[in-house]
Amino acid sequence: MSYRLYVRSVSGFAAVEQQPGERRYSWALLDSAGHCQAKGEADSQDEIEQTLAQNAIEHTLLVGLIPGDEAAFCLANIPAKQRRFIVQALPYAVEEQLAQDIETLHLALGNGGNQGYRVAAIDRERMANWFSVFSGWRDLTLIGIYTDASLLPPGADGWSACVDGEVTMLLGPAGEWLSVQTRNLTMFLQTLAVPGSGEAVPLTLYVEGKVGDELALLMADSVAQDKIEMTTEHSKRLPVELLALSHQRQSAGAINLCQGNFAAGPAKKSALAPWRSLILVAAAWLVLQLSLETGLGWYYQHQADNLTAQAMSVYQQAFPDDRRTHPGNVRRVVEGQLRQNADGGPSLNFITLMKFTGEQYAAVSGGSGIRFNSLNYNQARGELVVDLRADSYDIMSQLRNGLLAQGLDAQIGSVVNEAGEIRGRLTVSGG
């Protein structure tokens, strides 16, 4: 269940000059149904916070109430409909209604009516002081600051008044508010009646106990001749409780001073709030994946650097005088050297091929079991073709394998089985 705590300074504006522990407040705690659950008078901030904590009431919304004479009421006739345009034109629309320099005032915009938009004007420095007084309460979120008189129950096309000791709060039919000394209330009411109009001005007066009865009788005698139609409402509630209940039930007309630079209220939930857990998991996975990829990248780079260093070490051992080769071009240099050596190597002519073939012929069983029939040499292709006869194909294979071991290219082809021997053709080249 959500709660609202309405707090009103007992000492008025003097509270801003006092230390936090010296300030005293009257207060009322309302639940979401508009019932007063707790209240107090002349309590300190610590006492109020402790009362809420003892009753396990947390995350309560705080509404601060300041004296009605702290902010002035005025009307702004602005034809614009969009709020941002209204806010831009607001200082120019009310400047002539205010005696103070408009640059030093904080303006709060209210609802619009037939006579224009309702506006509350308060000295910017005093507003900052009040904002400081009601900010930072433990487990309380400030959602608004209002003039106390503006929260009175609205009258039916008339005035409302609440007597609070030496001060009386008043609320007019256009939403205007003011606070007057109670001793001057009768004089003020006389100014409301319009002589000769024939219409009585309705007034609802909220009073308390016997003092209220005496005051109501005195006022009734004083204003009867001025046609003030007064209705007296007796109440046992504290004024702050009356204001809180009225605001909870009919809060549309009151002007919240917490606007612009003094905006306050519970943090708005982001559209991503339902996905917060999923976003956190995804972010954690992404960080883990990036860490893994970074670690693997560093490991593979380290391995590549080691292999490059080993390759360069081997190259420097083979070519100690080469100072121009580096890891970026070592492969190209080695391939070029191998190509140059291959192109400039010795020519395998007939004599050379015959030499290798004869050596392998002698090595195969001392020449027994295999016989040369004829020799042909193709100079254009660099091939030596030998017609062979052998007792078995294995002997021919031994001859070929010996030539292959010498780095030559040797192939056996046209193998024919004849009576008691194998005939074939051995082709030898330089490879």
Secondary structure, DSSP 8 states (H G I E B T S, - for coil): --EEEEEEETTGGGGGGS-GGG--EEEEEEETTS-EEEEEEEE-HHHHHHHHHHTT--SEEEEEEE-GGGEEEEEE-----SHHHHHHHHHHHHGGG-SS-GGGEEEEEEEEETTEEEEEEEEHHHHHHHHHHHSS-TTEEEEEEEEGGGGS---SSSEEEEEETTEEEEE-TTS-EEEEEGGGHHHHHHTTS-TTS---EEEEEEE-HHHHHHHHHHHHHHHGGGTEEEEEEE--S-HHHHHHHHHHH--SS---S--GGG---S----TTGGGHHHHHHHHHHHHHHHHHHHHHHHHHHHHHHHHHHHHHHHHHHH-TT--S--TTTHHHHHHHHHHHHHHTS----HHHHHHHHHHHHHHTGGGTTEEEEEEEEETTTTEEEEEEEES-HHHHHHHHHHHHHTT-EEEEEEEEEETTEEEEEEEEE--
